[in-house]
Amino acid sequence: MKPTVPLAVILTICLTALLSNTSFSQISIQSTKGYAVNVNIQPEEIVYKGKKCTYGYNYNIRFSYTVTFTGNNAPKSLYTLQGTISNKAVSHFFQLKKKPASGTETTQSNVWRGVSDCETATVTSMDLSTVNIEIEGEGISARTVSYPLVIALPVKLVSFSAELNQPSVKLKWTTATETNNDFFSIQRSTDENQWTVIKKVKGAGNSNNLVSYEAYDDAPVTGISYYRLAQTDLDGTSSYSEIKVVKNVTNGKGVSIYPVPTTGNTINFAGITDYKNNNLTLRNAGGNLLFSTTLSKASVELPSLATGVYFVRVINKVSGEATNLRFVKI
């Protein structure tokens, strides 16, 4: 189900082909100082020069962006904030303001494309799939964080929410229009990389009226969970919504670690009684596995770690319950 969007080509010094599909990527980087940097990238237009592209053309991507700082101790400015929008073949470089801001920018790489499709090219046909953010600031060591560029729902989605409603997570969404919509899938993740379908809901097919939906995750995991909505057309094409975060720690008996932050490499646990039935994994901010073990006592000595933010996952082998925790080395 693809929306019909007229393609506007302005024959001036710079011709701009409007994308028939838009996409977005929300990136959040946590500082050890207590604040987080949130970056939203949304490609909007393909920009190229000239009136014809018989043999190909050079082009850039115009995109809108929003940069916000949340949490405590946020600085006035970062040291570095730039990145690329890329696929397997090319990367489009861009720079952002190093402080909270929003607006529109254009990539600066002027990439060559040897195809004469300048008037019909879209984000999908360019196969742009990844946003890479290069960042450095107070409490944020120099790094590159990569996130998938997600195609937005072709149905007009008015709202999507995920809220803890013990003992379940309640998910609600509303559409304004639907065309050839087969069904929705509720997907859950504990790391924003691996997603599991927990429920499917039949779509309205075709509709020009407000349609409200509701579903429940009856077995939510303890700790932080991420939810997104996948929409599938009658032809099998799927697209995805923004991601919602749910924190399930309301019973006060969840697993926790301390001290956080710390200068050492030792994790101490609270909330665990059957240590041998729990497995632990440690990953860095890029999602790479650094360490894994089965617990035997209330503390674990980790390998020597550099300063930064790490993610600890504890899985109870009996119940299957997973807890995701943040470990900060300073």
C-alpha positions, 0 to 999 in steps of 0.5 A: 500500500503506497501513498500516491504523492505527486512528484514535483520537479522545479526546473531552476538552478536546482531541481528537487524530486519529492520523495514518494515515501518518507522515513525516520530514525530516532537515535538516543545516546546516553552520557555518563554525566546523566543526560541523553542526546536524542537525534531524529533524522527524516529524509524529505527530498532528493536534490540534484542540479541540471535539467536532464539526467540522461547519463546519470546525476549528482545528488544530495538528500535534504532532510529535517532533523531534531536534536534534544538533550534530556536528563540532568547536567546537559551541556550547552554544546557537544564537541562533535555531531555529524553523520551519514545517511547510507546504503551498501554502496554510498554514504551521504555526509551531513553536519548538525548543530552541536546543541538542541535545535531543529530544522532542515539540512542537506547532505554535502557529499554530492554522490554520483548515480549512474541511472537516469531516474532523477525525476522518479527516484525515492528513498526506497529506490535509492535503498537508503537504509542506515543513519550513522551518527558521529558524536562526542561530548561531556560524558560521551566518548567519541563514537559512531552509532548506527541505526536503521532508517525505518520506512514510515507506516503508509497508513495515516497513523494518528497515534500509537502508545504502549503503557504498563497496565499491570500485569500487562502492557496495553497498546493502542493505536488509531488510523485516519486512513487505510488502503489495502491494509492486511494486518498489524503486528505488535513487536517487542524487543529488549535491545532495539535490535532483535524483535519478536512478534507477540500479537497480530491484529487484523486491519480495516483493509480500506478506510477513510474514517478514524479506526481505533485498535487495542491489544495487550502484551500479557507476558511483558518482561521485567525491566525496559522493553521496546514496542513498535507497530508493523503494518503489512499490506495485502501484497505482503509489504511491511512498514514500521512505526516509531518505537515506544519504551515501557519500564516494568519495575512496579513490583519493587522486587526486580533485579538491580545492580550497584554501584552505578556509576562505578570506577571498578569492573565489579557488578553487585546484584540485588533481587536475585536468590537463585543465582545458578539459574541466571545467565548474564551477558554484557554488551557495549553501546554498539550491541557487541557481546563482551562477556557472558557467564552463569551467576554463582554469587551476588557479584561478578568480576567483569573483564577490564572495561574502558570508560563508557556505558554498557548493557547487562542482561540477566535471564532466568533460565527457569522462568525465561524472565529477562532483565536489562540493566545499564552499567556505567564505567567512569 
